Amino acid sequence: MTQGQVLAFDWGRNIIGILNVKTNRYYAYLHEARMIRAAKKIVSSPGTIVSFNGSRRDLPELAKILDVGSVTELRMCGKHDDMLEITSSIRWPPDPGTKPILGTNLSTTYSHFFGKEFPKRPEYLPEEYDGDELEYVVCNWRDCFMAAALWKKWKRGELTAD
């Protein structure tokens, strides 16, 4: 991975999804052995990794998957942008000396900044999944996509409180 690479990721019970923000390619890492590979890929990325609520949920789960004691022991190679924290600080800036208010879930946050229409499933999602497993992959892709869309809008300076 190159230093300029941006990866949006999402952890789920049996899946870690990684979306390359620049190429818009998504990869699903299902089940334990593949999830370990994905976790290693995320923490070793020298670029930027993007999540929604990753500081409080996804990164602690990566620490468990990689069998390290805590998030601080992950030794992240790149920068982590947690879009829950970023969008919350835009919508509800903290008063001096107070902690920021952490806002709502990803779907509600995405709707606030993009309207009610959610992203449609891309055609390229792996064909080997079917039924419930495919729906699980699609949900994970959608979360990665929404976090990436929020990040791109933020980087362009287009996320505003109203």
N, C-alpha and C positions, 0 to 999 in steps of 0.2 A: 504494500500500500504506500501510496505517496503521501507526502506531508499535506498536500492540498485536498486530499480525499475527504469526503463527508459521508458518514454512514449514519443512517437513522436505524434504530433498533428497538425491538420490543420483546420482552420475555413473556412467555406463557407457561402453563403447567408442563406441557410436553413439547414446547417449541420455543425457539428463538428465531426471530425474523430479522434480516438485515437488508436494508434498502440503500443502494448506492445512490445518493442524492443527485450526483451529476449525470449518471447514465440512466437513472430511473429503473434499474434492474433490482429485482427482489429475489432473495434466496431464503428458503425455509429450511431450518435445521431442526428436524423432528427427532425426538427420542434422545436418550441420555448421551450416547457417544457423539452424535452430531452436535448436540447442544454444547458439549465441552469444546469442540472445535470452534463453534460460533463464539463462545465466551472468550476463548483465547484470541480470536480474530479481533473482537471488539477492544479488549484491553491492550492489545499490541498495536493498534492503529495509531500512527503518529499524527494523523489528521484530527478532524473533529468528529465526535460521536454525538448524536442527537437522540434524545428520548423525551417522553412525557411522563413525569413522575419517576424518572430513573434514579434520582438521588435517594428517594425513599423506598422504592420497590425493586426496580430492575437491577440496579447495581448490587444491592444486597443479595439478590438471587444469583447473580453472576459469581459473587464471592463464595456462595454455598456450592455452586456447580464446580468451581475451581478449587474447592476445599481450602480456602484461605479464611483466616479468622474474621476479617471485617473488610468493608469497602476500602479503607485506607491501605490495606495490605494488597489490594489489587494491582497497585503500581501501574496506573494508567499511563500509557505512552503519549496520548494525545489530550485534547481538550474536550470536556464534556459540557454540552449545553442542554440543560433541562428545561424544556419548553413550558412545563407547569410553573416553575419558578419565574421564568421570564415573562410569560403572559400574565401571571398574577401580579407581578410588580408593575406591569403597564396598566392593568385594569384597576388595581387597588394599591397605589404607591404607599409604602409605609410612612407613618409619621416618624420624625427623628427619634431615635432611641427605641423604636418598637420593631418587632419582627414583622416581615411581610405576611399578609393574609394569603394563604394558598387557595386558589379558586377551585373551580368545578372540574368535572371529568373531561377527558379528551374530546368526546363527541360534542358536549356542550360548548367547550372552548372553541373547537373548530367551527361550529355553527355561529358563534358570536363573531368571528373574524371573516368567515367565508359565506355565511348564509346557510340555508337549510339543505341544499343539495350536497349529498355525500359522494365521494369518488366512486366510480364504477370499477368493477373488477377488470384488470387488464387481461387481455387474451393470452399473454405469454405465461401465466402461472402454470407451474408444472402439471403436466397431464397425468402423472402417475397417481395423483390423489383423487379420491372419489368420495361421494357421500359426506358423512360427518367430518372426515379428515380434510376434505377440500374446503368445507365451510370454515373450519378452524384456521386453515392456512389463509383463506380470504380475509377473515377477521383480523388476523395478525398483520397481513399485508396492509389492510386499511389503516390500522393504528400506526404502522411505520410511515405510510404515505401522509397521514394527517400531521404527524409530528414534523416530517420533512417540509410539508407545505407551510406550516407555521414558522419554521426556522427560516425558510427562504424569504417569506414575507417580512420577517423581523430583520433579516440581513439587508433587505432593500429599504428599511426604515418605514415600512408601511403598516406596522401593527400600532394601532392607536386605541386609546381608552374608550372612545365612543363607538 
